[in-house]
């Protein structure tokens, strides 16, 4: 189960019970063997022109639209479940982490591409972060944080450059605005539309960096035909980089920092 899937479960007659189930499933997904806590490094191949990544077996080289991986028996690498002795050409992984093609001693070595640059991610179930995990601090369900909203699509998709968690700027696609009332005032968030029609917002608010992580994600369901959509801040999510610093999460785009406090949803990882 991915950490994105558990925030879209069907709602029952008892929203508090539904939220509690969502929270438990979300915590289990984060703590799973190849959840975000297991990411121990993101290595850009442009930083290792010789092809050797410290602590990662094999030799990795970018070659146009593919990555060339070379390994010997001593590297202990398997590709598609078979030992690799020689060379294989790889493209970016899109499957769930536990189904990615390259494995070594239980670690999944995931090929990533962003804006033409190649990287290798090392997911290790024995990571220190996973062993130290104590849960997610989240505010209990409150129906006041469930707000009616409207999605207003742009005439054309927009692309903005935003800083990412690794300090680099990258493009972020935006398809429209999500408009809703909060604390008696109208607010809006710029959102992307996912392949399944659901929305995705990266936002901050007056609690960010103090009572909650510096920014969070919101993933409302697909809007109805008339654009109406439920905005449930009880299901505000911590981004993956809140659990492991090796993710490259985008920061909120301009206009997505709310001038009011959203004291709801996931707030921060629990401290040991």
matplotlib code that plots the C-alpha trace (Angstrom):
import matplotlib.pyplot as plt

x = [0.0, 1.4, 1.3, -0.8, -3.4, -4.5, -5.8, -8.5, -10.5, -14.3, -16.1, -18.6, -21.4, -19.0, -16.4, -14.4, -14.0, -13.1, -10.5, -9.0, -8.8, -7.2, -4.7, -3.7, -3.4, -1.3, 1.0, 1.4, 2.2, 4.9, 6.4, 6.3, 9.5, 9.8, 7.9, 9.4, 11.4, 13.5, 15.0, 18.7, 19.9, 19.1, 22.2, 22.4, 24.5, 25.8, 27.6, 29.4, 30.7, 32.9, 29.7, 30.5, 28.0, 29.4, 27.7, 25.6, 26.8, 27.4, 28.4, 25.7, 26.0, 23.5, 23.2, 20.6, 17.2, 18.5, 20.8, 23.4, 24.0, 27.1, 27.6, 29.7, 29.0, 30.6, 27.9, 25.1, 22.6, 19.5, 17.4, 13.8, 14.7, 17.8, 21.4, 23.1, 26.6, 27.3, 25.3, 21.6, 19.9, 17.2, 14.6, 12.9, 11.0, 7.3, 6.1, 5.7, 9.1, 8.8, 8.3, 11.2, 13.5, 16.9, 17.6, 20.6, 20.6, 17.0, 17.6, 15.7, 17.7, 15.2, 16.0, 14.6, 14.5, 13.7, 13.9, 16.3, 18.6, 19.1, 19.4, 19.4, 17.5, 18.5, 15.5, 16.8, 14.3, 17.0, 17.4, 18.0, 14.9, 12.6, 13.9, 13.5, 10.0, 7.5, 4.4, 2.8, 1.4, -2.0, -5.0, -8.1, -10.9, -13.0, -15.9, -15.2, -12.2, -14.4, -15.2, -17.2, -15.0, -15.0, -12.3, -11.8, -9.6, -7.2, -7.8, -4.3, -2.1, 0.5, 4.1, 6.0, 9.5, 9.6, 12.3, 12.5, 13.6, 17.1, 17.6, 17.2, 14.4, 12.2, 9.0, 5.6, 2.5, -0.7, -4.1, -6.4, -7.5, -9.3, -11.5, -13.1, -14.2, -12.2, -12.7, -15.2, -13.0, -12.5, -9.2, -7.7, -4.9, -3.3, -3.6, -2.4, -4.8, -3.5, -4.0, -7.0, -8.7, -7.9, -6.4, -3.0, -2.0, 1.3, 0.4, 1.7, -0.3, 0.2, 1.2, 3.9, 7.4, 6.0, 3.1, 3.4, 5.9, 7.0, 4.5, 2.0, 0.1, -3.6, -5.2, -9.0, -11.1, -11.9, -14.3, -17.9, -19.0, -19.9, -16.5, -17.7, -15.3, -14.9, -11.9, -11.0, -8.0, -8.3, -6.4, -3.7, -0.5, 3.1, 5.3, 7.8, 10.7, 9.2, 10.3, 13.6, 15.7, 16.6, 13.3, 13.0, 9.5, 8.4, 7.8, 4.4, 4.1, 3.4, 0.0, -0.3, 0.7, -2.6, -2.7, -4.7, -3.9, -4.8, -4.6, -5.8, -4.4, -0.9, 1.4, 4.9, 6.6, 6.4, 9.6, 11.1]
y = [0.0, 3.4, 6.4, 8.2, 5.5, 5.4, 9.0, 8.3, 5.6, 5.5, 7.4, 5.6, 6.8, 7.6, 10.1, 9.9, 6.2, 6.5, 9.1, 6.9, 4.0, 6.3, 7.5, 4.0, 2.8, 5.9, 5.3, 1.6, 2.6, 5.1, 2.5, -0.3, -2.0, 0.3, 3.3, 6.8, 6.0, 3.5, 6.0, 6.4, 8.4, 10.0, 10.0, 12.1, 10.4, 13.8, 14.0, 10.7, 10.8, 7.7, 5.7, 4.6, 5.7, 5.4, 2.5, 1.5, -1.6, -1.6, 1.0, 3.4, 5.6, 7.8, 7.2, 9.4, 8.1, 5.1, 4.2, 1.6, -0.6, -2.9, -5.4, -8.4, -11.4, -9.5, -6.7, -9.1, -7.3, -8.9, -7.4, -8.7, -11.4, -12.7, -12.2, -9.5, -10.3, -7.9, -5.0, -4.0, -0.9, 0.6, 3.3, 5.2, 3.1, 3.8, 0.7, 0.6, 0.5, -3.2, -4.1, -2.0, -4.0, -3.7, -5.3, -5.9, -7.7, -6.6, -3.0, -1.6, 0.5, 2.7, 4.6, 8.2, 10.9, 14.5, 17.2, 15.1, 14.2, 10.7, 9.5, 6.3, 6.0, 3.5, 2.1, 0.1, -1.6, -1.5, 2.3, 4.1, 6.3, 3.3, 1.8, 5.1, 5.8, 6.4, 7.4, 10.6, 13.4, 14.3, 16.3, 14.2, 14.5, 17.7, 18.2, 21.9, 21.2, 19.6, 22.4, 22.6, 23.8, 24.4, 23.5, 26.2, 24.9, 27.2, 27.6, 26.2, 24.3, 26.5, 25.6, 27.5, 27.0, 26.3, 25.4, 21.7, 20.2, 19.6, 23.3, 23.1, 24.7, 22.5, 22.8, 22.3, 21.8, 23.5, 22.9, 25.2, 26.7, 25.1, 27.7, 27.2, 29.2, 28.9, 30.9, 33.1, 34.1, 32.8, 31.1, 29.3, 26.9, 26.2, 22.5, 19.9, 17.2, 13.6, 10.9, 9.6, 13.0, 13.7, 17.0, 17.7, 20.8, 21.7, 24.3, 26.0, 27.9, 29.9, 26.7, 25.7, 25.5, 25.9, 23.6, 21.6, 20.7, 23.5, 22.5, 19.8, 18.1, 17.9, 15.4, 16.0, 13.6, 14.3, 17.2, 16.5, 17.6, 21.0, 21.5, 21.0, 19.1, 18.4, 19.9, 17.9, 19.3, 16.4, 14.5, 17.0, 14.9, 15.3, 15.2, 12.3, 14.7, 15.0, 11.4, 11.2, 14.2, 12.5, 13.2, 16.2, 17.4, 20.7, 23.7, 25.5, 27.6, 31.3, 31.9, 28.6, 29.9, 30.4, 33.4, 31.4, 28.5, 25.0, 23.1, 19.8, 16.7, 15.4, 17.8, 16.2, 12.9, 11.8, 12.2, 9.2]
z = [0.0, -0.9, 1.4, -1.2, -1.5, 2.1, 2.1, -0.5, 1.3, 1.1, 3.9, 6.1, 8.4, 11.2, 9.9, 13.1, 12.9, 9.2, 10.0, 12.7, 10.3, 7.7, 10.3, 11.3, 7.7, 6.9, 9.8, 8.8, 5.2, 6.3, 8.5, 5.9, 4.7, 1.6, 2.9, 3.0, 6.1, 4.3, 1.8, 2.8, -0.2, -3.6, -5.7, -8.9, -11.5, -12.7, -9.3, -9.9, -13.4, -12.7, -12.1, -8.6, -5.9, -2.3, -0.4, -3.5, -5.4, -9.2, -11.7, -12.8, -15.9, -17.6, -21.4, -23.0, -22.2, -20.2, -17.3, -17.9, -14.8, -14.7, -12.0, -11.1, -8.8, -5.9, -6.1, -5.3, -7.5, -9.0, -11.8, -12.2, -9.7, -11.6, -10.6, -12.8, -14.0, -16.8, -18.1, -18.3, -19.6, -17.3, -17.6, -14.8, -12.2, -11.9, -10.0, -6.2, -4.5, -3.5, -7.2, -8.6, -10.8, -9.0, -5.6, -3.5, -0.1, 0.5, -0.6, -3.6, -5.9, -7.8, -11.0, -10.9, -13.6, -13.0, -15.8, -17.8, -14.8, -13.6, -10.1, -8.0, -4.8, -2.1, -0.1, 2.9, 5.2, 7.9, 7.8, 11.1, 10.4, 10.1, 13.3, 15.2, 13.9, 16.7, 14.8, 13.3, 15.5, 14.1, 15.3, 16.0, 13.5, 13.7, 11.3, 11.2, 9.0, 6.3, 3.9, 0.7, -2.2, -5.9, -8.4, -11.0, -13.9, -15.7, -19.4, -19.9, -17.5, -15.8, -14.9, -12.2, -10.8, -7.1, -4.7, -3.7, -0.4, -1.8, -2.5, -6.2, -8.3, -10.4, -12.4, -10.9, -13.0, -11.9, -13.4, -11.5, -8.2, -5.3, -3.6, -0.2, 2.9, 6.1, 9.3, 7.6, 4.7, 1.2, 0.4, -2.6, -3.3, -6.7, -7.4, -9.8, -11.2, -10.9, -13.6, -11.7, -11.5, -7.9, -6.9, -5.2, -3.4, -1.7, 1.0, 4.1, 6.8, 10.0, 11.9, 9.4, 10.9, 14.4, 15.3, 12.2, 9.5, 7.2, 4.5, 3.9, 1.1, 0.5, -1.8, -2.3, -4.4, -8.0, -8.4, -9.5, -12.9, -11.7, -10.0, -6.4, -4.2, -0.5, 1.1, 4.2, 6.2, 8.6, 5.9, 5.4, 4.9, 5.8, 2.7, 2.3, 3.1, 6.6, 7.2, 5.2, 4.1, 0.8, -0.9, -3.3, -2.3, -3.9, -1.6, -1.9, -5.1, -4.8, -3.3, -1.5, 2.0, 3.8, 6.1, 8.7, 11.0, 9.8, 13.1, 11.5, 10.0, 10.2, 12.1, 12.4, 13.0, 16.6, 18.7, 20.4]

ax = plt.figure().add_subplot(projection="3d")
ax.plot(x, y, z, "-o")
ax.set_aspect("equal")
plt.show()
